[in-house]
Amino acid sequence: MAILEVRGLKKVYSARLGGDKVHALTGVSFSVEAGEFVAIMGESGSGKTTLLNIIASFDKPTSGDVLLEGKSLLEIPDDKLAAFRREKLGFVFQDFNLLDTFTLRDNIFLPLVLAGVDHLEMARRITPIARSLGIEEILGKYPYEVSGGQKQRAAIARALITNPTLLLADEPTGALDSKAATALLQQFDALNQGGQTIFLVTHSANAASYAGRVLFIKDGQVFQQIYRAGRDRQRMQQEIADTLRLLSGGGQA
Amino acid sequence: MRMRWLLYPRLALTNLVKNRRLTLPYLLACAGTVLMFYTMDELSINRGLSKLRDAATVQAVLFLGVLVIGIFAAIVLYYTNGFLIKGRMKELGLYSVLGMEKRHISLVLLLETLFTGLVGVGVGLALGVLFGKLMFLLLLRLLGETAALPFQVSLEALGQTCLVFACIFALILLSNLRSVKKARPMELVQAAKAGEKEPKSSAITTVFGLLCLGGGYAIAILSKSPLDALLYFFVAVLLVIFGTHALFRSGSIALLKMLRANKRFYYRPAHFIAVSGMLYRMRKNAAGLANICILCTMVLVVVSATVSLYVGQEHALRLQHPRDVSVVIQGQAAEDREDADFYAMAQQLAAARGLALSEHAKTIAIRCYAEQRGSYFDFDGVSENVCRLYLLPLEEYVAMGGEDVALQEGEVLVFSTRSCGYGLDKVELLGGSFQVKEELAQFPIAERSDVSLETGVYLVFANRAQAELAMGGRQWEAYLYEGFNLLGEEEEKLAFSSEYCNLVNRKIDEEAEIDYAVASSIYLDGQRWQALHGGFLFLGLFLGTLFMMATVLIIYYKQVSEGLEDSARYQTMQKVGMSKREVRVSIDKQIVWVFFLPLAAAVVHTMVAFPAISKMEALFFVNDMGLMLACTLATIAAFSLLYVAAYLLTARVYYRIVS
């Protein structure tokens, strides 16, 4: 069953004073099955952030539709949108977006608190997640007291604690050193093995090589997609790099 | 070359306009303080005003105001500028990174200060000249002066204002230049990113705060006499300021941590974000909130005290003057003057002015001081519980309109000026013990009040021999009191009072053997008091406005700087699933707590200070507790309304920044 379905998505930005129109997305369609790990790649300005924002319901498309578990995001009224986002989607951002007023524990609790979950239930849920991410010991610390990798793992815990249908990650390794990045991607891999559907936006070939399928976006359209299909990561990474070269070469032509 | 010269002024001007959210309130504050300083200064040296009868008193009070406003203006502007420059460090750092030298940045800052100063002082003075006449008329009205006095713009005051504010702006510029000099470019650019430590609440600070506040409160509540209240009030004020700062700093953090530890309370959407947000910024905020609280308290205390003084003066006057006009002579001369016909003189003068005299009262009493210990009055002990004793025969009491009671030898009628009365059944003096036949609830020539430092005790004996007997052979002073009321036109009463008192006082002066004698009139005193209390009220309202302005300014800058800080935070919360409505609710909760805490604390401070203030007002003979309480509560209500308005206005700014 397709968890996420994107149909003919278009997004046009117009400058405030009626100037030139910018076509960020010119017709994107694809679907993500349950349990899939999909990566989206593309250069800066290719439209991948716009795509993510629309899937995350932060932004609305000019035309086209996004369906999550068969339900259109456009049909959800604005005042229900926050609750919907909280229940169905988990977010991991490049710059972590942890709140420095909260300890890591409270940062992870935030979506549950907003959902009005009892604090005993919250405590019950955080234990296995924190253990699997290896952040049990530092839950009482504040974001500025821990390393970038630890922050990102806390952010993943926050994304997972609501048992989201879809985990959205926007350049999650962008602010990490290579060691922390590798650990994080292995974490994603393990989560995906456990059945979590993941949608990853990145421009790192290494990060994308962990995915089961990679979509390439160029000039607001899906340019190509490649499946891992049992290949090892090195081969996958090689193929991604080749495709990227093709992509930028095409740009020059 | 020409272009280069224009670059910096243009840059400075652009900066001011671009940052108008920050610079405009600052400019308004400049103009406001200039306006106030100029107005007060102008009035304190105004020539027209100096023609008033009690001009010296009024202008001395106003000069006090000039000093306070000057000092306070410097503090407010310096403080506000601190907010401004902190917010602009990043921008200045960027200039530096882009290759501007420090002397160029300094030049830009100099020009900015110059522009701000010129506009601020210019607008302030223009408004001052415009509203000067209005203020002048308001003051005259409060002083109870009806005569039309000339008003003209004072160049002297204009000059003084310019000079004072030039100094203040120079000081501010120096401090800005120093902070630019100290800063390194990259630090400036990244200054905002530095990690914040969780505030610690220290038990010592909390205890210190509690002790200070408790001490200040104790002084305010426990001080018994007006003089104590006056002497220790300053100490109490300092203690309360220290206590407020310490408690806002650590007490509030301890409280918030306690709230956070209560999981059931803490993990609710609105509490969760509000408590953590407040805890996070409390350390930085505590000082600002404590300052707001102290400013609010100052507004409340100053305005309520001066309003009660002004409103209470009429009642106080009557306490001081049981009769409209009175002549009092003490010492040996009083007895010799028994036949002196002050009353006949008054009748003559009054007839000429079409006034009638009524309720004439005259007595020659024995007056002495004694220390009261129970029912015993000790003429030798004069250290504590000192009473003024007046001993007079029944016939004089009756002559003054008192009830004719059959009084035996060995019996007395007692009247005490204490509001609780005398309360004992006998009076023991050196000359013997007397049974209290009746305790009088009122007395023709005295009023009940606890204003005076000493109690007045009036003893009515069966005859003069009894009164003299009671003294037990002691030396005593005669005390002559003669008083009467006036009926007729108000203006004539005043004119009569002036003429009569002058006449009597001159006559008394001529007789060298008189130790102490004075003729006084409720109308003359009323005028003098009106001048003093009107001056105080004017000053109180003025300072109240100034403190209020400072309060609003601090609140505004807090909202703006916090809004900028919080906007990123609320964006994140929306990303993880917080709706706009939830954001609004949690913001409301947080701001309401933070802003109404100082107001609540200020109201508590004011109510605790009330006993001490009411005692101090007793020094000005104002002693109507009910009235003072009403004035204080009215002031609190009015101020709270203004505070809420200020809060709503600035909260809107905050919302706009955050969303």
Boltz contact constraints between the chains, C-beta under 6 A:
constraints:
  - contact:
      token1: [A, 82]
      token2: [B, 577]
      max_distance: 6.0
  - contact:
      token1: [A, 82]
      token2: [B, 578]
      max_distance: 6.0
  - contact:
      token1: [A, 82]
      token2: [B, 579]
      max_distance: 6.0
  - contact:
      token1: [A, 85]
      token2: [B, 577]
      max_distance: 6.0
  - contact:
      token1: [A, 86]
      token2: [B, 577]
      max_distance: 6.0
  - contact:
      token1: [A, 91]
      token2: [B, 575]
      max_distance: 6.0
  - contact:
      token1: [A, 97]
      token2: [B, 572]
      max_distance: 6.0
  - contact:
      token1: [A, 99]
      token2: [B, 569]
      max_distance: 6.0
  - contact:
      token1: [A, 99]
      token2: [B, 572]
      max_distance: 6.0
  - contact:
      token1: [A, 101]
      token2: [B, 276]
      max_distance: 6.0
  - contact:
      token1: [A, 101]
      token2: [B, 277]
      max_distance: 6.0
  - contact:
      token1: [A, 101]
      token2: [B, 280]
      max_distance: 6.0
  - contact:
      token1: [A, 102]
      token2: [B, 276]
      max_distance: 6.0
  - contact:
      token1: [A, 110]
      token2: [B, 576]
      max_distance: 6.0
  - contact:
      token1: [A, 111]
      token2: [B, 576]
      max_distance: 6.0
  - contact:
      token1: [A, 111]
      token2: [B, 577]
      max_distance: 6.0
  - contact:
      token1: [A, 113]
      token2: [B, 267]
      max_distance: 6.0
  - contact:
      token1: [A, 113]
      token2: [B, 269]
      max_distance: 6.0
  - contact:
      token1: [A, 113]
      token2: [B, 272]
      max_distance: 6.0
  - contact:
      token1: [A, 114]
      token2: [B, 269]
      max_distance: 6.0
  - contact:
      token1: [A, 114]
      token2: [B, 577]
      max_distance: 6.0
  - contact:
      token1: [A, 114]
      token2: [B, 578]
      max_distance: 6.0
  - contact:
      token1: [A, 119]
      token2: [B, 263]
      max_distance: 6.0
  - contact:
      token1: [A, 119]
      token2: [B, 267]
      max_distance: 6.0
  - contact:
      token1: [A, 144]
      token2: [B, 195]
      max_distance: 6.0
